Amino acid sequence: MQLQRQSLEAEAQRGIGALHRGDFAVAREAFAAVTASGTASPQAWLLYAQACDGCDDRANAQAALDRVLAADKANPFALLIKGDIFAREGDDRAAVSFYRLAIRRCAQLQELPGDLPQRLERAEAAVTAAEQKFRATLDHALAQQGIGEVPPRFAEGLRIAAGEQPVYLQQPTSFYFPGLPQQAWYAAHQFPWIAELEAAVPAMRAEIESVLADEQGLEPYVQEQSERASRGHSLLNDVRWSAFHLWKDGVRLAENARRCPLIMRLLELAPIPRIKRRSPMALISILRRGTHIPPHTGLLNTRLVCHIPLIVPPGCRLRVGCETRDVVEGQAMIFDDSIEHEAWNDSDHVRAVLLFEIWRPEISEAERVALTAMFEAVTGYDLPSDEN
């Protein structure tokens, strides 16, 4: 037994030396003897696979790699070699599936041993080339069908399939209502009352300019609450993102409302939830120059958030899900804030938008009644609203 072990170790060393010299035939012979013993480790099978691959002995290389992956399904070397073999055979789909898994695995490693960095670089280049080849083939097929401009949802599906963007889904931090469409943006024309608010933007802007002139009533949008654990928001207690509340936690702020009579009247047009201690919620969101609101998600997916841009310099943007849109003064933006979103003011001036929530149109009247009862029960324990 001792002699056999020494003999196998000698063969393994012979094989390793041959691999270093690039003599794949000798390496394959040596590791074939090691693996035939029935006691070979996954590492020995991997070295045998490398030797076979160097000899373009694809069948034995694949069989050896399967042995490795049976013991360690995320072995990056095995995954990359499998991808290489399928790539040489012209099977891009199979090759990319192994390459992508290997790329994800390598991203989890603190260090990449051996020639793994070089193998990884080749795999990333191969994935990019395969994606470009697929897109060219797809563009040709679409052109043959007379499709010149790809529909937006279809284009998003292609980007997801290509790994160019993640899947953005509703991820409310407090309550999830099932069965609602995973739709980030809503068209303003779906809400007939929006037109009247858009038409009144110049007059509403005048009301807000007076507020900004003296800054009375402004407070940080995200505030620390002693009775709530801090979420570590980068703009916590930061006046660069401020709010001028008109309705807060279902309470009308009389002095602020007095200064904005037109805005308060126009808010009555919208289907704003009426939930004790929670809603209406309406405010002027004020973003100072050069400020970025980092990616986050809202509390609920039962509502949509409406932005009516009142004061907007160039350089203001809003991303919801995969789509980033310019913020344009007077053009309403309606979106599901339970989907990840972020905002920028890259200008040198202040940005101010009227912000309020409305019921999602897909939620029936009976469901709204039930949700209202539930939310009021939840806030009936003399607990503060958790809106930050």
DAHUUR-V793917 format. One record per residue. N is the residue number from 1. RES is the residue in one letter. SS is DSSP state (H for helix, E for strand, L for the rest). Layout:
n:N res:RES ss:SS
n:N res:RES ss:SS
This chain:
n:1 res:M ss:L
n:2 res:Q ss:H
n:3 res:L ss:H
n:4 res:Q ss:H
n:5 res:R ss:H
n:6 res:Q ss:H
n:7 res:S ss:H
n:8 res:L ss:H
n:9 res:E ss:H
n:10 res:A ss:H
n:11 res:E ss:H
n:12 res:A ss:H
n:13 res:Q ss:H
n:14 res:R ss:H
n:15 res:G ss:H
n:16 res:I ss:H
n:17 res:G ss:H
n:18 res:A ss:H
n:19 res:L ss:H
n:20 res:H ss:H
n:21 res:R ss:H
n:22 res:G ss:L
n:23 res:D ss:L
n:24 res:F ss:H
n:25 res:A ss:H
n:26 res:V ss:H
n:27 res:A ss:H
n:28 res:R ss:H
n:29 res:E ss:H
n:30 res:A ss:H
n:31 res:F ss:H
n:32 res:A ss:H
n:33 res:A ss:H
n:34 res:V ss:H
n:35 res:T ss:H
n:36 res:A ss:H
n:37 res:S ss:L
n:38 res:G ss:L
n:39 res:T ss:L
n:40 res:A ss:L
n:41 res:S ss:L
n:42 res:P ss:H
n:43 res:Q ss:H
n:44 res:A ss:H
n:45 res:W ss:H
n:46 res:L ss:H
n:47 res:L ss:H
n:48 res:Y ss:H
n:49 res:A ss:H
n:50 res:Q ss:H
n:51 res:A ss:H
n:52 res:C ss:H
n:53 res:D ss:H
n:54 res:G ss:H
n:55 res:C ss:L
n:56 res:D ss:L
n:57 res:D ss:L
n:58 res:R ss:H
n:59 res:A ss:H
n:60 res:N ss:H
n:61 res:A ss:H
n:62 res:Q ss:H
n:63 res:A ss:H
n:64 res:A ss:H
n:65 res:L ss:H
n:66 res:D ss:H
n:67 res:R ss:H
n:68 res:V ss:H
n:69 res:L ss:H
n:70 res:A ss:H
n:71 res:A ss:H
n:72 res:D ss:L
n:73 res:K ss:L
n:74 res:A ss:L
n:75 res:N ss:L
n:76 res:P ss:H
n:77 res:F ss:H
n:78 res:A ss:H
n:79 res:L ss:H
n:80 res:L ss:H
n:81 res:I ss:H
n:82 res:K ss:H
n:83 res:G ss:H
n:84 res:D ss:H
n:85 res:I ss:H
n:86 res:F ss:H
n:87 res:A ss:H
n:88 res:R ss:H
n:89 res:E ss:L
n:90 res:G ss:L
n:91 res:D ss:L
n:92 res:D ss:H
n:93 res:R ss:H
n:94 res:A ss:H
n:95 res:A ss:H
n:96 res:V ss:H
n:97 res:S ss:H
n:98 res:F ss:H
n:99 res:Y ss:H
n:100 res:R ss:H
n:101 res:L ss:H
n:102 res:A ss:H
n:103 res:I ss:H
n:104 res:R ss:H
n:105 res:R ss:H
n:106 res:C ss:H
n:107 res:A ss:H
n:108 res:Q ss:L
n:109 res:L ss:L
n:110 res:Q ss:L
n:111 res:E ss:L
n:112 res:L ss:L
n:113 res:P ss:L
n:114 res:G ss:L
n:115 res:D ss:L
n:116 res:L ss:H
n:117 res:P ss:H
n:118 res:Q ss:H
n:119 res:R ss:H
n:120 res:L ss:H
n:121 res:E ss:H
n:122 res:R ss:H
n:123 res:A ss:H
n:124 res:E ss:H
n:125 res:A ss:H
n:126 res:A ss:H
n:127 res:V ss:H
n:128 res:T ss:H
n:129 res:A ss:H
n:130 res:A ss:H
n:131 res:E ss:H
n:132 res:Q ss:H
n:133 res:K ss:H
n:134 res:F ss:H
n:135 res:R ss:H
n:136 res:A ss:H
n:137 res:T ss:H
n:138 res:L ss:H
n:139 res:D ss:H
n:140 res:H ss:H
n:141 res:A ss:H
n:142 res:L ss:H
n:143 res:A ss:H
n:144 res:Q ss:H
n:145 res:Q ss:L
n:146 res:G ss:L
n:147 res:I ss:L
n:148 res:G ss:L
n:149 res:E ss:L
n:150 res:V ss:L
n:151 res:P ss:L
n:152 res:P ss:H
n:153 res:R ss:H
n:154 res:F ss:H
n:155 res:A ss:H
n:156 res:E ss:H
n:157 res:G ss:H
n:158 res:L ss:H
n:159 res:R ss:H
n:160 res:I ss:H
n:161 res:A ss:H
n:162 res:A ss:L
n:163 res:G ss:L
n:164 res:E ss:L
n:165 res:Q ss:L
n:166 res:P ss:L
n:167 res:V ss:L
n:168 res:Y ss:L
n:169 res:L ss:L
n:170 res:Q ss:L
n:171 res:Q ss:L
n:172 res:P ss:L
n:173 res:T ss:L
n:174 res:S ss:L
n:175 res:F ss:E
n:176 res:Y ss:L
n:177 res:F ss:L
n:178 res:P ss:L
n:179 res:G ss:L
n:180 res:L ss:L
n:181 res:P ss:L
n:182 res:Q ss:L
n:183 res:Q ss:L
n:184 res:A ss:L
n:185 res:W ss:E
n:186 res:Y ss:E
n:187 res:A ss:L
n:188 res:A ss:H
n:189 res:H ss:H
n:190 res:Q ss:H
n:191 res:F ss:L
n:192 res:P ss:L
n:193 res:W ss:L
n:194 res:I ss:H
n:195 res:A ss:H
n:196 res:E ss:H
n:197 res:L ss:H
n:198 res:E ss:H
n:199 res:A ss:H
n:200 res:A ss:L
n:201 res:V ss:H
n:202 res:P ss:H
n:203 res:A ss:H
n:204 res:M ss:H
n:205 res:R ss:H
n:206 res:A ss:H
n:207 res:E ss:H
n:208 res:I ss:H
n:209 res:E ss:H
n:210 res:S ss:H
n:211 res:V ss:H
n:212 res:L ss:H
n:213 res:A ss:H
n:214 res:D ss:H
n:215 res:E ss:L
n:216 res:Q ss:L
n:217 res:G ss:L
n:218 res:L ss:L
n:219 res:E ss:E
n:220 res:P ss:E
n:221 res:Y ss:L
n:222 res:V ss:L
n:223 res:Q ss:L
n:224 res:E ss:L
n:225 res:Q ss:L
n:226 res:S ss:L
n:227 res:E ss:L
n:228 res:R ss:L
n:229 res:A ss:L
n:230 res:S ss:L
n:231 res:R ss:L
n:232 res:G ss:L
n:233 res:H ss:L
n:234 res:S ss:L
n:235 res:L ss:L
n:236 res:L ss:L
n:237 res:N ss:L
n:238 res:D ss:L
n:239 res:V ss:L
n:240 res:R ss:L
n:241 res:W ss:E
n:242 res:S ss:E
n:243 res:A ss:E
n:244 res:F ss:E
n:245 res:H ss:E
n:246 res:L ss:E
n:247 res:W ss:E
n:248 res:K ss:E
n:249 res:D ss:L
n:250 res:G ss:L
n:251 res:V ss:E
n:252 res:R ss:E
n:253 res:L ss:L
n:254 res:A ss:H
n:255 res:E ss:H
n:256 res:N ss:H
n:257 res:A ss:H
n:258 res:R ss:H
n:259 res:R ss:H
n:260 res:C ss:L
n:261 res:P ss:H
n:262 res:L ss:H
n:263 res:I ss:H
n:264 res:M ss:H
n:265 res:R ss:H
n:266 res:L ss:H
n:267 res:L ss:H
n:268 res:E ss:L
n:269 res:L ss:L
n:270 res:A ss:L
n:271 res:P ss:L
n:272 res:I ss:L
n:273 res:P ss:L
n:274 res:R ss:L
n:275 res:I ss:E
n:276 res:K ss:L
n:277 res:R ss:L
n:278 res:R ss:L
n:279 res:S ss:E
n:280 res:P ss:L
n:281 res:M ss:L
n:282 res:A ss:E
n:283 res:L ss:E
n:284 res:I ss:E
n:285 res:S ss:E
n:286 res:I ss:E
n:287 res:L ss:E
n:288 res:R ss:L
n:289 res:R ss:L
n:290 res:G ss:L
n:291 res:T ss:E
n:292 res:H ss:E
n:293 res:I ss:E
n:294 res:P ss:E
n:295 res:P ss:E
n:296 res:H ss:E
n:297 res:T ss:L
n:298 res:G ss:L
n:299 res:L ss:L
n:300 res:L ss:E
n:301 res:N ss:L
n:302 res:T ss:L
n:303 res:R ss:E
n:304 res:L ss:E
n:305 res:V ss:E
n:306 res:C ss:E
n:307 res:H ss:E
n:308 res:I ss:E
n:309 res:P ss:E
n:310 res:L ss:E
n:311 res:I ss:E
n:312 res:V ss:L
n:313 res:P ss:L
n:314 res:P ss:L
n:315 res:G ss:L
n:316 res:C ss:E
n:317 res:R ss:E
n:318 res:L ss:E
n:319 res:R ss:E
n:320 res:V ss:E
n:321 res:G ss:L
n:322 res:C ss:L
n:323 res:E ss:E
n:324 res:T ss:E
n:325 res:R ss:E
n:326 res:D ss:E
n:327 res:V ss:L
n:328 res:V ss:L
n:329 res:E ss:L
n:330 res:G ss:L
n:331 res:Q ss:L
n:332 res:A ss:L
n:333 res:M ss:E
n:334 res:I ss:E
n:335 res:F ss:E
n:336 res:D ss:L
n:337 res:D ss:L
n:338 res:S ss:L
n:339 res:I ss:L
n:340 res:E ss:L
n:341 res:H ss:E
n:342 res:E ss:E
n:343 res:A ss:E
n:344 res:W ss:E
n:345 res:N ss:E
n:346 res:D ss:L
n:347 res:S ss:L
n:348 res:D ss:L
n:349 res:H ss:L
n:350 res:V ss:L
n:351 res:R ss:E
n:352 res:A ss:E
n:353 res:V ss:E
n:354 res:L ss:E
n:355 res:L ss:E
n:356 res:F ss:E
n:357 res:E ss:E
n:358 res:I ss:E
n:359 res:W ss:E
n:360 res:R ss:L
n:361 res:P ss:L
n:362 res:E ss:L
n:363 res:I ss:L
n:364 res:S ss:L
n:365 res:E ss:H
n:366 res:A ss:H
n:367 res:E ss:H
n:368 res:R ss:H
n:369 res:V ss:H
n:370 res:A ss:H
n:371 res:L ss:H
n:372 res:T ss:H
n:373 res:A ss:H
n:374 res:M ss:H
n:375 res:F ss:H
n:376 res:E ss:H
n:377 res:A ss:H
n:378 res:V ss:H
n:379 res:T ss:H
n:380 res:G ss:H
n:381 res:Y ss:H
n:382 res:D ss:L
n:383 res:L ss:L
n:384 res:P ss:L
n:385 res:S ss:L
n:386 res:D ss:L
n:387 res:E ss:L
n:388 res:N ss:L
